[in-house]
Amino acid sequence: MTNATNTVNPLDPNGSIVASADTNTKSIIDRYERLRNGCVQVGYEINNWSGTKTLAKANVRVMDDSGQLVELDSDIAIPGRKALLSKDSLSFTNKYTVRMGRLFAKYGIKFCGNWLVPDDLLPALMLEADVQINEYYACVNHFVGNYEHLIQDWIAKHPGLADVIQDGMLTAQEVEKKFKLKVYPPIRISPKDEADMEELLEEATDGVFAGISKDAKEILDTSLTVRDGKLKGSLKTECNHSVVSKQLQRLRDKLSSLSLIHEDFDGLVDTLDDLMTNALPSSGRIVGNHFKTLLVYIEMLSDAERTQKHVKGINQISSLLPKDLDLGLDDETVTEVPIVKASPLVEAPVAETAPVVEAPVAETAPVVEAPVAETAPVVETTINELRNLDESEDLDDLQNSLSEVTTTGFFF
């Protein structure tokens, strides 16, 4: 009887196809181990009271098609809500909802409805979160202490509606229970199987690119765009070095901590290092070619798809570029492409069936075409129930909202 293990498959005589599967599996497991051992999953929950209550009795009147004022029946009219006090007294709820979202975005990326945070950044996140939680509850206590006075002030502003406002009014103790801000304990990621592991890695990678894009857009909006006046919304022609450098350094440090997810991100860290070291002055205002170079790269980083292509280009040729190349730059003069490793994308014409390699090109160096590794197949599968817990709305859209809302990290 022939041993099946010694049988040669004519379609794979060298066993290379099967060997590639083993290699891909090992790569996925290695990446997952780095992710599991270097990052945690953490979330938070914030509940706020809207300061409103459903009207017990209300008639809804509208103009019908003939222009007559009619009262809607109960099967078509939805009960309205009444404000029990001025919404200004609850403005702190919106402030801390936005603050918590920005705080977690500062140290991590959105991941499976929660946040993926590197181990080395977790202590700083938890310390800052504690500060925000303490401040939040101080505001809650102040509001609850003035609750009845705020009701009376509202009645005084709307004379003749005291009974309507006070009908079914909550007590101060009931109102206090409407507020909640909590950070859940960090946990390690634990996939169900290998396929789930690969999808988790893909989501983490996509989350990093999305996080980079959001941070870069914030730099564009806050530092490179005119904020007021007749030119509001247009791009500036110069900016402050100290502000932008802090923003770039924070983005670079977060990306460096997350680079354990995939080796591609090492090249992007190099891009930011080169940008800050070689393309920008050491102090003062960033103007002229310095500013144009900064703008090119920030605009690229704000586009997740372009950033992914740039990263692939960096890592395909990074090993071929001299590490100690003298760019010959100073603070006064900048060439058209000041960063060799992180130069603007140049798409060279390629053969019809060859993969496109977008790579920065040194000014006098010969063009080197590097081989491109084949992308591992993606297994489509569903992951654990955390996938369904994504935050329902963008935090930036909460700026003018004071409705009763719960923003959730995750629950156990």
C-alpha positions as CSV (number, residue, x, y, z in Angstrom):
1,M,0.0,0.0,0.0
2,T,1.4,3.4,-1.0
3,N,2.0,6.0,1.7
4,A,-0.2,9.0,0.9
5,T,2.3,11.4,2.3
6,N,4.9,10.4,-0.3
7,T,2.5,10.8,-3.3
8,V,3.6,13.6,-5.6
9,N,0.7,15.8,-6.8
10,P,1.3,16.5,-10.5
11,L,-0.3,19.9,-10.2
12,D,2.1,20.8,-7.4
13,P,5.2,18.6,-8.0
14,N,7.5,20.8,-5.8
15,G,4.9,21.3,-3.1
16,S,5.3,25.1,-3.5
17,I,1.6,25.8,-3.4
18,V,1.1,23.9,-0.1
19,A,4.2,25.5,1.3
20,S,2.9,29.0,0.5
21,A,-0.2,28.2,2.6
22,D,2.1,27.3,5.5
23,T,4.1,30.5,5.0
24,N,1.0,32.6,4.9
25,T,-0.5,31.0,8.0
26,K,2.8,31.6,9.9
27,S,2.8,35.2,8.8
28,I,-0.7,35.8,10.1
29,I,0.0,34.1,13.4
30,D,3.2,36.1,13.9
31,R,1.4,39.4,13.1
32,Y,-1.5,38.4,15.5
33,E,0.9,37.6,18.3
34,R,2.5,41.0,17.9
35,L,-0.9,42.6,18.0
36,R,-2.2,40.6,20.9
37,N,1.0,41.1,23.0
38,G,1.4,44.8,22.1
39,C,-2.1,46.2,22.1
40,V,-5.3,46.0,24.2
41,Q,-8.9,46.6,23.4
42,V,-10.7,49.2,25.5
43,G,-13.9,51.1,25.4
44,Y,-16.0,53.6,27.3
45,E,-19.7,54.5,27.8
46,I,-21.2,57.9,28.3
47,N,-24.9,58.6,29.1
48,N,-26.4,62.1,29.2
49,W,-29.8,63.4,30.0
50,S,-31.5,65.6,27.4
51,G,-33.4,67.8,29.8
52,T,-36.7,67.0,28.1
53,K,-39.7,64.9,28.7
54,T,-42.5,63.5,26.5
55,L,-45.7,65.6,26.8
56,A,-48.5,63.8,28.6
57,K,-51.2,65.7,26.7
58,A,-50.6,67.5,23.4
59,N,-52.6,68.3,20.3
60,V,-50.8,68.5,17.0
61,R,-52.2,70.8,14.4
62,V,-51.1,71.2,10.8
63,M,-52.3,72.7,7.6
64,D,-54.0,70.2,5.3
65,D,-54.0,70.1,1.5
66,S,-56.8,72.6,1.3
67,G,-55.0,75.0,3.6
68,Q,-57.2,74.4,6.6
69,L,-55.8,74.0,10.1
70,V,-56.7,70.5,11.4
71,E,-55.8,68.4,14.4
72,L,-54.0,65.2,13.8
73,D,-55.4,61.9,15.1
74,S,-53.3,59.9,17.6
75,D,-52.5,57.2,15.1
76,I,-50.6,59.7,12.9
77,A,-49.3,62.3,15.4
78,I,-46.3,61.4,17.5
79,P,-46.3,63.0,21.0
80,G,-43.9,65.9,21.3
81,R,-41.4,66.6,24.0
82,K,-41.2,69.5,26.4
83,A,-38.0,71.2,27.7
84,L,-37.9,71.3,31.5
85,L,-35.0,73.8,31.6
86,S,-32.6,75.8,29.5
87,K,-30.4,73.6,27.3
88,D,-27.5,75.8,28.2
89,S,-27.3,74.3,31.6
90,L,-26.6,70.9,30.0
91,S,-23.9,72.1,27.6
92,F,-21.2,70.2,29.6
93,T,-22.7,66.9,28.4
94,N,-21.8,67.7,24.8
95,K,-18.4,68.9,25.8
96,Y,-17.4,65.7,27.6
97,T,-18.9,63.5,24.9
98,V,-16.6,65.1,22.3
99,R,-13.6,65.2,24.7
100,M,-13.8,61.4,25.3
101,G,-14.0,60.6,21.6
102,R,-11.0,62.8,20.9
103,L,-9.0,61.4,23.9
104,F,-9.4,57.8,22.7
105,A,-8.6,58.9,19.1
106,K,-5.4,60.5,20.4
107,Y,-4.0,57.3,21.7
108,G,-5.7,54.6,19.6
109,I,-7.8,53.6,16.6
110,K,-11.4,52.5,16.2
111,F,-11.5,48.7,16.3
112,C,-14.5,46.3,16.5
113,G,-16.7,49.0,18.0
114,N,-14.1,49.9,20.6
115,W,-10.6,51.2,20.5
116,L,-7.3,49.5,19.9
117,V,-4.6,51.0,22.1
118,P,-0.8,50.1,22.2
119,D,0.4,49.0,25.6
120,D,2.9,51.8,25.9
121,L,0.2,54.4,25.4
122,L,-2.4,52.8,27.6
123,P,-1.2,54.3,30.9
124,A,-1.4,57.9,29.6
125,L,-4.9,57.2,28.1
126,M,-6.2,55.9,31.4
127,L,-4.7,58.8,33.4
128,E,-6.2,61.4,31.1
129,A,-9.5,59.5,31.1
130,D,-9.6,59.6,34.9
131,V,-9.2,63.4,34.8
132,Q,-12.1,63.8,32.3
133,I,-14.3,61.4,34.4
134,N,-13.7,63.4,37.6
135,E,-14.4,66.7,35.9
136,Y,-17.6,65.3,34.3
137,Y,-19.0,64.2,37.6
138,A,-18.1,67.5,39.2
139,C,-20.3,69.1,36.5
140,V,-23.1,66.6,37.1
141,N,-23.1,67.3,40.8
142,H,-23.2,71.1,40.2
143,F,-26.1,70.6,37.8
144,V,-28.1,68.3,40.1
145,G,-27.5,70.8,43.0
146,N,-29.1,73.6,41.0
147,Y,-31.7,71.4,39.3
148,E,-34.8,72.8,41.1
149,H,-33.6,76.4,40.7
150,L,-33.2,75.8,37.0
151,I,-36.8,74.5,36.7
152,Q,-38.1,77.6,38.5
153,D,-36.0,79.9,36.2
154,W,-37.5,78.1,33.2
155,I,-41.1,78.6,34.6
156,A,-40.4,82.3,35.2
157,K,-39.3,82.5,31.5
158,H,-42.5,80.9,30.4
159,P,-45.3,82.3,32.6
160,G,-48.6,80.5,32.4
161,L,-47.0,77.1,31.6
162,A,-45.9,76.1,35.1
163,D,-48.3,73.1,35.2
164,V,-47.2,71.9,31.8
165,I,-43.5,72.1,32.7
166,Q,-43.9,70.5,36.1
167,D,-46.2,67.7,35.0
168,G,-44.4,64.4,35.5
169,M,-41.2,66.3,36.5
170,L,-38.3,64.0,37.6
171,T,-36.7,64.4,41.1
172,A,-33.1,65.5,41.4
173,Q,-32.2,62.0,42.5
174,E,-33.8,60.5,39.4
175,V,-32.0,63.0,37.2
176,E,-28.7,62.2,38.7
177,K,-29.0,58.5,37.7
178,K,-29.4,59.6,34.0
179,F,-25.7,60.6,33.9
180,K,-22.9,58.1,33.5
181,L,-19.3,58.1,32.2
182,K,-17.2,55.0,32.5
183,V,-14.1,53.4,31.0
184,Y,-14.2,49.7,30.7
185,P,-11.2,47.5,31.8
186,P,-8.7,46.9,28.9
187,I,-8.7,43.3,27.5
188,R,-6.5,41.3,25.2
189,I,-7.9,40.4,21.8
190,S,-9.0,36.8,21.6
191,P,-10.2,35.6,18.2
192,K,-12.2,32.4,17.8
193,D,-10.1,30.8,15.1
194,E,-7.4,31.5,12.5
195,A,-9.8,32.9,9.9
196,D,-11.2,35.3,12.5
197,M,-7.6,36.2,13.4
198,E,-6.9,37.3,9.9
199,E,-10.0,39.4,9.7
200,L,-9.1,41.1,13.0
201,L,-5.6,41.9,11.6
202,E,-7.2,43.4,8.4
203,E,-9.6,45.5,10.5
204,A,-6.7,46.7,12.7
205,T,-4.7,47.7,9.6
206,D,-7.6,49.5,8.1
207,G,-8.2,51.2,11.4
208,V,-4.7,52.6,11.4
209,F,-5.0,54.1,8.0
210,A,-8.4,55.6,8.9
211,G,-6.9,57.0,12.1
212,I,-4.0,58.5,10.1
213,S,-6.5,60.1,7.7
214,K,-8.5,61.6,10.5
215,D,-5.5,63.1,12.3
216,A,-4.1,64.5,9.0
217,K,-7.5,66.1,8.2
218,E,-7.4,67.7,11.7
219,I,-4.0,69.2,10.9
220,L,-5.3,70.5,7.6
221,D,-8.3,72.0,9.3
222,T,-6.7,73.5,12.4
223,S,-3.3,74.6,11.1
224,L,-3.3,74.8,7.3
225,T,-6.7,76.3,6.6
226,V,-8.0,79.8,7.2
227,R,-10.6,79.6,10.0
228,D,-12.4,82.9,9.7
229,G,-12.8,86.1,7.7
230,K,-13.4,86.5,4.0
231,L,-10.9,83.7,3.1
232,K,-12.4,81.2,5.6
233,G,-12.0,77.7,4.2
234,S,-9.2,78.4,1.9
235,L,-5.6,77.1,2.3
236,K,-3.0,79.3,4.1
237,T,0.3,80.2,2.6
238,E,2.2,79.8,5.9
239,C,1.8,78.3,9.4
240,N,3.3,78.2,12.9
241,H,6.1,75.6,13.3
242,S,5.6,74.9,17.0
243,V,1.9,74.0,16.5
244,V,2.3,71.8,13.4
245,S,5.4,70.1,14.8
246,K,3.5,69.0,17.9
247,Q,0.7,67.6,15.8
248,L,3.1,65.8,13.5
249,Q,5.1,64.4,16.4
250,R,1.9,63.1,18.1
251,L,0.8,61.4,14.9
252,R,4.2,59.9,14.4
253,D,4.5,58.6,18.0
254,K,1.0,56.9,17.8
255,L,1.9,55.4,14.4
256,S,5.2,54.1,15.7
257,S,3.4,52.4,18.6
258,L,0.9,50.8,16.2
259,S,3.6,49.7,13.7
260,L,3.7,46.3,15.4
261,I,0.4,45.5,13.5
262,H,2.2,45.5,10.2
263,E,5.7,46.1,9.1
264,D,4.5,48.5,6.3
265,F,3.9,51.2,9.0
266,D,7.6,51.4,9.7
267,G,8.1,53.0,6.4
268,L,5.4,55.6,7.1
269,V,7.1,56.4,10.4
270,D,10.2,57.1,8.4
271,T,8.2,59.4,6.1
272,L,7.1,61.5,9.0
273,D,10.6,61.5,10.5
274,D,12.1,62.7,7.1
275,L,9.3,65.3,6.7
276,M,10.0,66.8,10.1
277,T,13.8,66.6,9.9
278,N,14.6,67.4,6.3
279,A,11.7,69.3,4.8
280,L,10.8,71.8,7.6
281,P,12.7,74.6,9.3
282,S,13.7,74.0,12.9
283,S,11.7,77.0,14.2
284,G,9.7,80.0,13.3
285,R,7.1,80.2,10.5
286,I,6.8,77.6,7.8
287,V,6.6,79.4,4.5
288,G,7.3,79.1,0.8
289,N,8.6,75.7,-0.5
290,H,8.7,74.4,3.1
291,F,4.9,75.0,3.4
292,K,4.2,73.6,0.0
293,T,6.1,70.4,0.9
294,L,4.2,70.1,4.2
295,L,0.9,70.6,2.4
296,V,1.7,67.9,-0.2
297,Y,2.3,65.3,2.5
298,I,-0.5,66.2,4.9
299,E,-3.0,66.1,2.0
300,M,-1.6,62.7,1.0
301,L,-1.9,61.4,4.6
302,S,-5.5,62.7,4.8
303,D,-6.4,60.2,2.0
304,A,-6.3,56.6,3.3
305,E,-6.1,55.1,-0.1
306,R,-3.2,57.3,-1.3
307,T,-1.4,56.6,2.0
308,Q,-1.6,52.9,1.5
309,K,-0.1,53.1,-1.9
310,H,2.6,55.4,-0.6
311,V,3.4,52.9,2.1
312,K,3.7,50.0,-0.3
313,G,6.1,52.1,-2.5
314,I,8.3,53.0,0.5
315,N,8.7,49.4,1.7
316,Q,9.4,48.0,-1.8
317,I,12.5,50.1,-2.2
318,S,13.5,51.1,1.3
319,S,16.2,48.4,1.5
320,L,17.8,49.7,-1.7
321,L,18.2,53.3,-0.7
322,P,21.4,54.6,1.0
323,K,20.7,55.2,4.7
324,D,23.1,58.1,5.0
325,L,22.3,60.0,1.7
326,D,23.3,63.6,2.0
327,L,20.3,65.7,0.8
328,G,22.3,68.9,0.8
329,L,19.3,70.8,2.4
330,D,19.3,73.7,4.8
331,D,16.5,75.9,6.3
332,E,16.7,78.4,3.5
333,T,16.6,76.3,0.3
334,V,14.5,73.3,-0.5
335,T,14.5,71.4,-3.8
336,E,11.3,70.3,-5.5
337,V,11.5,66.9,-3.8
338,P,13.2,67.4,-0.4
339,I,12.6,63.9,1.0
340,V,14.2,61.1,-0.9
341,K,12.5,58.2,1.0
342,A,9.2,60.1,1.2
343,S,9.1,62.0,-2.1
344,P,5.7,62.6,-3.8
345,L,4.4,59.6,-5.7
346,V,5.7,59.0,-9.2
347,E,3.7,56.5,-11.2
348,A,6.0,55.0,-13.9
349,P,4.5,53.3,-16.9
350,V,4.5,49.5,-16.5
351,A,3.8,46.5,-18.5
352,E,0.2,45.5,-18.9
353,T,0.4,42.5,-16.5
354,A,3.1,43.9,-14.1
355,P,2.0,45.3,-10.7
356,V,2.2,49.0,-10.3
357,V,5.0,50.1,-7.9
358,E,4.6,53.7,-6.6
359,A,8.0,54.6,-5.3
360,P,9.9,57.8,-4.4
361,V,12.8,58.4,-6.7
362,A,16.2,60.0,-5.7
363,E,17.1,62.8,-8.1
364,T,20.2,61.2,-9.6
365,A,19.7,57.6,-8.6
366,P,18.9,55.0,-11.2
367,V,15.3,53.6,-11.1
368,V,15.2,50.3,-9.4
369,E,12.2,48.0,-10.0
370,A,11.7,45.9,-6.9
371,P,9.6,42.7,-6.9
372,V,6.2,42.9,-5.3
373,A,5.2,40.2,-2.9
374,E,1.9,38.5,-3.6
375,T,-0.9,39.6,-1.2
376,A,-2.2,36.8,1.0
377,P,-5.8,35.7,0.3
378,V,-8.4,37.2,2.6
379,V,-10.9,34.9,4.2
380,E,-14.3,36.4,4.5
381,T,-15.9,35.5,7.8
382,T,-17.7,37.1,10.7
383,I,-16.0,37.9,14.0
384,N,-17.4,38.0,17.5
385,E,-20.4,40.0,18.5
386,L,-18.3,43.0,19.3
387,R,-18.5,43.8,15.6
388,N,-22.1,45.0,16.1
389,L,-21.2,47.6,18.8
390,D,-19.9,50.3,16.5
391,E,-20.6,53.8,17.7
392,S,-23.8,55.0,16.0
393,E,-22.7,58.5,15.2
394,D,-19.6,60.5,14.6
395,L,-18.5,62.5,17.6
396,D,-18.1,65.6,15.5
397,D,-21.8,65.5,14.7
398,L,-22.6,65.8,18.4
399,Q,-21.5,69.4,18.7
400,N,-25.0,70.8,18.5
401,S,-26.9,67.8,19.9
402,L,-28.3,67.7,23.4
403,S,-30.7,64.8,23.0
404,E,-30.5,61.9,25.4
405,V,-27.8,59.7,24.0
406,T,-25.5,56.8,24.9
407,T,-22.1,56.5,23.3
408,T,-20.8,53.1,23.9
409,G,-17.4,51.5,23.9
410,F,-18.3,47.9,24.7
411,F,-20.1,45.8,27.3
412,F,-19.4,42.6,29.0
